Amino acid sequence: MLPSVVVWESTKACDFNCRHCRAVSIKERLPEELTAEEVERRVIDRIKGLFVISGGDA
């Protein structure tokens, strides 16, 4: 059974440290983070229509 909603923290890298955000931000992306192409291939095709991407600055 697929979940009805998927929330994915796309990165920990963010120039801000907002009080309302529960994430602990860092300045640089982590080396093991997926590239946009890897995300599309591995994840989005499986869950498209079910997710909200969160994390990082706008």
matplotlib code that plots the C-alpha trace (Angstrom):
import matplotlib.pyplot as plt

x = [0.0, 1.4, 1.3, -1.2, 1.4, 5.2, 7.2, 10.9, 13.6, 15.5, 18.6, 20.0, 21.9, 20.3, 21.7, 19.0, 18.3, 14.6, 13.1, 10.0, 12.0, 12.6, 15.6, 19.2, 20.7, 24.2, 26.0, 27.0, 25.1, 26.1, 28.1, 25.7, 22.6, 21.0, 21.3, 18.2, 18.7, 19.0, 15.8, 13.9, 15.1, 14.9, 12.1, 9.7, 8.6, 7.4, 5.6, 4.7, 1.5, 2.0, 4.8, 5.7, 9.4, 10.7, 14.0, 16.6, 16.1, 13.8]
y = [0.0, 3.4, 6.3, 9.1, 11.8, 11.8, 14.7, 14.6, 16.8, 17.4, 18.8, 20.1, 22.9, 26.3, 29.8, 30.5, 29.1, 29.8, 29.5, 27.8, 25.1, 21.8, 21.0, 21.8, 23.6, 23.4, 25.6, 23.0, 20.1, 16.6, 14.6, 11.6, 13.8, 12.7, 14.7, 15.9, 13.2, 10.5, 11.8, 11.6, 8.1, 6.5, 8.3, 10.6, 8.0, 5.8, 8.4, 11.2, 12.9, 11.9, 14.1, 17.6, 18.5, 20.4, 21.7, 24.3, 27.9, 29.2]
z = [0.0, -1.0, 1.5, 0.7, 1.2, 1.2, 2.6, 1.6, 3.1, -0.1, 1.5, 4.8, 3.0, 3.8, 4.3, 6.9, 10.4, 10.7, 14.2, 12.7, 10.9, 12.7, 10.5, 11.5, 8.5, 7.2, 4.7, 2.1, 0.5, 1.8, -0.8, -0.5, -1.5, -4.7, -7.8, -9.6, -12.2, -9.5, -7.8, -11.0, -11.9, -8.4, -6.7, -8.6, -11.1, -8.2, -6.1, -8.5, -7.4, -3.8, -2.5, -1.2, -1.3, 1.7, 3.0, 2.0, 1.2, -1.5]

ax = plt.figure().add_subplot(projection="3d")
ax.plot(x, y, z, "-o")
ax.set_aspect("equal")
plt.show()
